[in-house]
Amino acid sequence: MTAPGRFITFEGIDGSGKSTQARRLAETLKAQGLEVVLTREPGGSPGAEEIRRLVLEGDPDRWSAETEILLFTAARRDHLERTIEPALAAGKTVICDRFADSTRMYQGLSRGDLRDLVDKLHILMIGREPDLTILIDMDPDIGLSRALGRQGTEERFESFGADLQHRMRAGFLDLAAANPDRFRVIDGAADMDVVAERVLETAKAELV
């Protein structure tokens, strides 16, 4: 029997550098001989990538908050079935850029207090938490400036402005404090290489 793999997620506000750090960790672990699957949310499977385009592009008010939660949950379910669970069952390490904690924050807090609905859908349709969640903490104003500076097409949530980013940061830190068994908080304001070293040390401690 193949031992089950490890599931590591990266969280943080927009522009925190989490995507870069997730990629760097995956590259380093692969170079050290581990089988690694690097994926992202929303997305990570063909069906979920189609939903990604629906939820990350367009007008900020394109969807109601409730509809948005259902779309993200549908994308996550497909991602879980087609990418995450098969890789873990094969003993691979899965590194995911965002997972359910992002939905708890963005959809749970962005337009009303819908956290309870997010959690109920997660229990019903997903039913799994990461083994380790690395939160890259960043000053919201700096993060938003970085995110908008990318000038990409997926800026729907950045369009909600700085107030949302400040609430998201506070929410992520509260989540980390409430779940110390799986969260590790790393200062994203440090030099990128320093952050990468800290991320690697944190991940290796979990993978042992």
Secondary structure, DSSP 8 states (H G I E B T S, - for coil): ------EEEEE-STTSSHHHHHHHHHHHHHHTT--EEEEESS-SSHHHHHHHHHHHSS-TTSS-HHHHHHHHHHHHHHHIIIIIHHHHHTT-EEEEES-HHHHHHHHHHTTS--HHHHHHHHHHHT----SEEEEEE--HHHHHHHHHHT--S--TTGGG-HHHHHHHHHHHHHHHHH-TTTEEEEETTS-HHHHHHHHHHHHHHHH-
